[in-house]
């Protein structure tokens, strides 16, 4: 659902412990954008991976900041280029470089709530992101947010 509602320049900050499903959620966002989810792999070692939708109009960037040492390394990496149109960007471990993120973004925190259960907390910062979460709520609340 989130991928279907994605707009150019949207940033989704994905927080949570290892194994909570951040990459799975990024795959779901890509799938909603008409990008094959099996193509989306964790960018842990490359920091960022870019994808293009089959229609050639939409672009998705999956960023993983886990291996970065902090703000300075993030700023010098050029990742800020993906935090604006035409990109829809999912950022894992955003707390490693919070100033890299745009002020209008969706924050999603995933936590373990059982062996195969996750708690998902969503927060919108900014008007465009608030509109997306409002649409999700109007549809009846997601069982699967991606």
N, C-alpha and C positions, 0 to 999 in steps of 0.2 A: 504494500500500500504506500509506504513512504517513497519508494522509487517511482511509483506512478504519479505522485504529487510533486516530485522534485522539479525545481526551477533552476535555470542557469544562475550560477553563483551560490547555490545552497551549500552550506557546510553542516555536516553532522559530526559532532564530537562524540566518540564512543569510548566510554570509561568502564573499567571493571578489571577484576583480577584476571590472571591467566586462566584460560579455559572457560570463561563465562559466555563466549559466543560472539565476540566483537567481529571476527572475520566472517562468521556465518551471517551476521546481520548485514555486513557490507555486501556479501554475495546476494542477499535478498534485495537490497536497494538496487544493485546492478540489474538483477532480474526484472524488477519493476520498470527499469529503464530500457528493457528489451536488449540486454546484454546477457549472454549465456553465463549462468552462475558458475559453471565448471571452469570457465576461463579465468575467473577471479581467484587469485591465490594470494596468500599472505605476503606482503611486501617487507617483511621483517629485515631482510638483508639488503634490499635495494632501496628502502625507505618509501618509495612511491612507485605505483604502477598505474598506467593510463589505459583506458578502454574507450572504444567508440561503439555507439549503438549501431545496430544493423542498418538503420535508416540514414546513418552518416551525419545526423544533426545533433545528437546528444553525446556529451563526453562525461566520463566518470573517472575520478582519480581516487585511488585507495592509498592512504598514507598510514604508515606505522612509525611512530616516533620513539618506540621502545629503546632502540639502540643509540639514540642521540644523547649527547652529554648535557644538553640544555639549550637555552634560548639562543646563544651565540651561534652554535652549530646549526640550529634550525634556520636562523635568519640567513646564514651564508649558503645554505643548501639550495636556495631558489624555490623552496616549497610555497612561498607566498604567491607565486604565479598561478597556483591551482586554487586559490581561495577567492576567486572571482569568476565572472562569466568568461567563457562558456562552460566552465567546469561545474559539476556536482561533485563534491568532495566529502569522503568519509575519512575521518582522522582517528586512528587508534592511539591511545595514550596521550590525549591532548594536554594533560597536566604537565607534560615535559616541556611544552613551549606554548603557554597560553597566549602570549602576545602575537603569535603567528595566526591565530584564529580571528575571523571577522567578528565584529560586534553582533551582527544578526546571524544567529546560528541555532541549531537544535542540539541540545545536549542530552545524551542517553547514557544512563548508568545502569550497568548490568551487574547483578549480584546473584550468587548461588542461593537458592531457596529450597534445595533438595537435590538428590542425585541427578535428576533429569529435569529440574524445574529452575527457572530463572525469574527473578524479580526485575522488572524493567521500569525505570523512572525516567520520564521524559520532561524536558524543560525547554521552553522557547525563549530565546533572547532576541528581541526585535520583531518588527511588524510582519515581515514576510514569513519568518519561521512561525510566528504565532498563528498566522493564517493557515499554514499547513497543519499544525496540531489541532486547530479548530475544525478543519475539514475531517480529520481523522475522528475526532469526538462526535461530529455530526453524523457520520456514517454509522455510529453505534459503538465506537470503541473497538480497537483491534484485538483479536486473539493473536494475530501475527502482525507486528507493525511494519514489517518490511514487505 
